[in-house]
């Protein structure tokens, strides 16, 4: 093979006899998604035991047959790897879970070309990324706002990315946030179901709008505070700014939220004294099924120091 090209040999399992070739190979090669294999087959990069290229993803596979899959070197990502310290909660050859600090942007964009989580992951996972769609980049399947702290998972290859994305789409990921909100909750728990979309008055904000994307947040009171409350919000969907908009919609905006917050004067004074300049929101729990080995994984993260101090000052 030429430089920058690798080959994987995969044997078709007994239970995969008669399956479509792309499906059987996806079962045999955990790091490649079925979609990626379809592309490789159609490109003549998959060879049968006789060395004949197979170009039909729907051709039938035979149990015990050994196929050779040629993998071009993943194209380099456009973003620059940067040696940024990360709090790695879990890592294996398929995925990585990070406890993101407040202030870090997840993905490069206008105004944040570098210094992001993606830049940090490109450095952290150097040599481990088999490529998402043929590009050596981490697979970001969900995001956390810049000024929200907490847990986020990223995939290292197509198969993991596809498996995680499927769970997010099915709303089976267990995501729970801790938030410090203003006011006293009238009930100990509740569900907010209201569609979210871009605000017609301000396109930089999200709002509850007719015809918006379905959004559902379950909340429960963790501890009452001084004219405030610590609540846990469990997301059934994962829309942009969902917790922030939903809690504000029932009269309990997140303390410190510069966009959706309406803090009481006493709270504003406390936030200023503490130098707390972000929404009091932390992604505290993340649970999902491992996309390759099917084990159940669950991770927890304590509130960061700034939010813990805010909680302590408001404690009754």
C-alpha positions in Angstrom: 0.0 0.0 0.0 1.0 3.6 -0.6 2.1 5.9 2.1 -0.8 7.2 4.3 -3.0 4.1 3.5 -3.8 1.3 6.0 -5.7 -2.0 5.6 -8.0 -3.7 8.0 -8.9 -7.4 7.6 -12.3 -8.4 8.8 -13.8 -11.8 9.1 -17.6 -12.2 8.7 -19.2 -13.7 11.8 -21.4 -16.7 11.7 -24.5 -14.7 12.7 -23.8 -12.2 9.9 -24.1 -14.8 7.1 -26.4 -13.6 4.4 -26.4 -10.0 5.7 -25.7 -7.0 3.5 -22.0 -6.6 3.1 -22.0 -3.1 4.6 -23.9 -4.3 7.7 -21.8 -7.4 8.2 -18.5 -5.4 7.9 -19.9 -2.8 10.4 -20.5 -5.6 12.8 -16.9 -6.9 12.3 -15.1 -3.5 12.4 -16.2 -1.5 15.5 -14.5 1.7 14.5 -16.3 2.1 11.1 -19.9 3.1 10.7 -22.2 1.5 8.2 -22.4 4.8 6.3 -18.6 5.0 6.1 -18.4 1.4 4.9 -21.0 2.1 2.2 -18.7 4.9 0.9 -15.6 2.7 1.0 -17.3 -0.2 -0.8 -18.7 2.1 -3.5 -15.2 3.5 -4.0 -13.7 0.1 -4.6 -11.8 0.1 -1.3 -13.2 -3.2 0.0 -11.9 -6.5 -1.4 -13.2 -10.1 -1.1 -11.1 -13.1 -0.2 -9.9 -13.4 -3.8 -8.8 -9.8 -3.9 -11.7 -8.7 -6.1 -13.0 -5.2 -5.2 -16.6 -5.2 -4.1 -18.7 -2.2 -5.2 -22.2 -3.2 -4.1 -22.9 -2.5 -0.4 -26.0 -4.7 -0.6 -24.2 -7.8 -1.8 -24.5 -10.8 0.6 -21.7 -11.6 3.0 -20.6 -15.2 3.7 -19.8 -16.4 7.2 -16.0 -16.9 7.7 -15.0 -14.9 4.6 -12.2 -12.4 5.2 -12.5 -9.1 3.5 -9.8 -6.4 3.2 -10.8 -2.8 3.8 -8.4 -0.1 2.6 -8.5 3.1 4.6 -7.0 6.3 3.2 -5.3 8.4 5.8 -7.9 10.7 7.4 -7.7 14.2 6.0 -6.3 16.6 8.6 -8.9 18.8 10.4 -9.0 22.4 9.5 -8.7 23.3 13.2 -5.3 23.5 15.0 -4.5 21.1 17.8 -3.7 23.1 21.0 -2.2 21.9 24.3 -5.0 23.0 26.5 -5.4 21.3 29.9 -8.6 19.1 30.1 -10.3 17.4 32.9 -10.7 13.9 31.4 -13.3 11.9 33.3 -13.2 8.8 31.0 -11.4 7.8 27.9 -11.0 4.7 25.7 -10.2 4.0 22.1 -13.8 4.9 21.1 -14.8 8.0 23.0 -13.8 10.6 25.6 -15.8 12.3 28.4 -14.6 15.7 29.5 -15.6 17.9 32.4 -15.7 21.3 30.6 -14.9 24.4 32.6 -17.1 27.5 32.2 -15.7 29.9 29.7 -14.6 27.3 27.2 -16.3 27.3 23.8 -17.0 23.8 22.5 -16.6 24.3 18.7 -14.6 26.9 16.7 -16.8 29.6 15.2 -16.7 33.2 14.3 -15.1 35.1 17.2 -13.7 31.9 18.7 -11.3 30.5 16.1 -9.2 28.7 18.6 -8.9 27.9 22.3 -12.0 25.7 22.0 -12.7 22.2 23.3 -12.3 20.9 19.7 -8.8 22.4 19.5 -8.0 20.8 22.9 -9.3 17.4 21.8 -7.3 17.4 18.6 -4.2 17.6 20.8 -5.5 15.2 23.5 -6.5 12.6 21.0 -3.7 13.0 18.5 -3.1 9.7 16.7 -6.3 8.2 18.0 -8.8 9.8 15.7 -9.6 7.4 12.9 -11.7 10.2 11.4 -15.3 11.2 11.3 -16.4 11.0 7.7 -12.8 10.6 6.7 -11.6 13.7 8.6 -9.3 13.3 11.7 -11.6 15.2 14.1 -13.5 14.5 17.3 -17.2 13.8 16.8 -19.1 16.4 18.8 -22.7 15.1 19.2 -23.9 17.6 21.8 -22.8 21.0 23.0 -22.7 23.0 26.2 -22.9 26.7 26.2 -19.6 28.6 26.7 -20.5 29.7 30.2 -22.0 26.5 31.3 -19.7 24.0 33.0 -19.9 20.2 33.1 -19.9 16.9 31.3 -19.7 16.4 27.5 -18.9 13.3 25.4 -17.1 13.2 22.1 -16.5 10.3 19.7 -13.1 9.3 18.2 -14.4 7.5 15.1 -17.4 7.1 12.9 -19.0 4.1 14.6 -18.9 5.7 18.1 -20.2 9.0 16.6 -23.1 7.3 14.9 -24.0 5.3 17.9 -24.0 8.3 20.3 -25.9 10.5 17.8 -28.6 7.8 17.6 -29.1 7.9 21.3 -29.3 11.6 21.4 -31.9 11.5 18.6 -33.9 8.9 20.6 -33.7 11.1 23.7 -32.3 8.1 25.6 -29.2 9.9 27.0 -29.5 10.7 30.7 -28.5 14.4 31.1 -29.1 16.2 34.3 -28.1 19.8 35.1 -27.8 21.6 38.4 -29.1 25.2 38.3 -29.4 28.0 40.8 -32.6 29.8 40.0 -34.3 32.9 41.4 -37.5 32.7 43.5 -39.1 30.0 45.6 -40.5 27.0 43.7 -44.2 26.5 44.4 -43.9 22.8 43.8 -41.1 20.3 44.4 -41.1 19.1 40.8 -42.6 19.6 37.5 -42.3 19.3 33.7 -42.0 22.2 31.2 -43.1 21.3 27.7 -42.8 24.3 25.3 -41.5 24.5 21.8 -38.3 26.4 21.3 -37.0 28.4 18.3 -35.2 31.7 17.4 -36.9 34.7 19.0 -38.6 36.8 16.3 -37.6 39.9 18.2 -33.9 39.0 18.6 -32.4 36.3 16.4 -29.5 35.8 18.9 -31.9 34.6 21.6 -34.1 31.5 21.8 -37.7 31.7 22.8 -40.9 29.7 23.2 -42.5 30.1 19.8 -45.4 28.4 18.1 -44.1 25.8 15.6 -40.7 25.6 17.3 -38.8 22.4 18.0 -40.4 20.2 20.7 -38.7 20.7 24.0 -39.3 19.0 27.4 -37.5 19.7 30.7 -38.2 17.8 34.0 -37.2 19.7 37.1 -37.1 19.0 40.8 -36.2 21.1 43.8 -32.9 19.9 45.4 -32.7 22.6 48.1 -34.5 25.9 48.8 -32.2 28.9 49.2 -32.6 32.5 50.1 -35.2 33.8 47.6 -33.7 31.2 45.3 -33.4 27.5 44.8 -31.0 24.7 43.7 -32.9 22.6 41.1 -32.0 19.6 39.0 -33.2 19.7 35.4 -33.4 16.5 33.4 -33.5 17.1 29.7 -35.7 14.9 27.6 -34.7 16.9 24.6 -31.6 19.0 24.1 -32.4 22.3 22.4 -30.2 25.4 22.4 -30.5 27.2 25.8 -33.3 24.8 26.8 -32.9 24.9 30.6 -32.3 28.7 30.6 -35.4 29.5 28.5 -37.7 27.0 30.1 -36.9 28.0 33.7 -37.2 31.7 32.9 -40.6 30.9 31.3 -42.0 29.7 34.7 -40.6 32.7 36.5 -37.4 31.1 37.8 -34.6 32.4 35.6 -31.0 31.2 36.3 -29.0 33.5 38.5 -26.3 35.3 36.5 -27.9 34.6 33.1 -27.0 37.6 31.0 -29.6 36.9 28.4 -32.6 35.4 30.0 -32.1 36.4 33.7 -34.0 38.9 35.8 -32.2 38.7 39.1 -33.5 40.4 42.2 -31.4 43.5 43.4 -30.0 41.5 46.4 -29.0 38.7 44.0 -27.4 41.2 41.6 -25.4 42.6 44.5 -24.2 39.2 45.6 -23.2 38.2 42.0 -21.2 41.4 41.7 -19.5 40.8 45.0 -18.6 37.2 44.1 -17.6 38.2 40.5 -20.0 35.6 39.2 -20.6 36.5 35.6 -22.3 33.5 34.0 -25.5 31.6 34.2 -25.5 29.3 37.3 -25.8 26.1 35.3 -23.7 22.9 35.5 -24.0 19.7 33.5 -23.7 17.4 36.5 -24.7 13.9 35.2 -24.3 12.1 31.9 -25.4 8.6 31.3 -25.5 6.6 28.0 -24.9 3.2 26.5 -21.4 2.7 25.1 -21.8 2.8 21.3 -19.4 -0.1 20.7 -19.4 -2.5 23.7 -23.0 -1.7 24.8 -22.1 -1.2 28.5 -24.0 1.3 30.5 -21.9 4.3 31.5 -22.7 7.0 33.9 -20.7 10.0 35.1 -21.2 12.7 37.8 -19.5 16.0 38.3 -19.5 18.2 41.4 -20.5 21.8 41.1 -17.4 23.9 40.3 -16.0 26.3 43.0 -17.7 29.5 41.7 -21.1 27.9 41.7 -20.6 26.2 45.0 -19.6 29.5 46.6 -22.8 31.1 45.2 -24.8 28.2 46.7 -23.1 28.6 50.0 -23.8 32.4 50.2 -27.5 31.7 49.4 -27.9 28.8 51.8 -30.7 29.4 54.2 
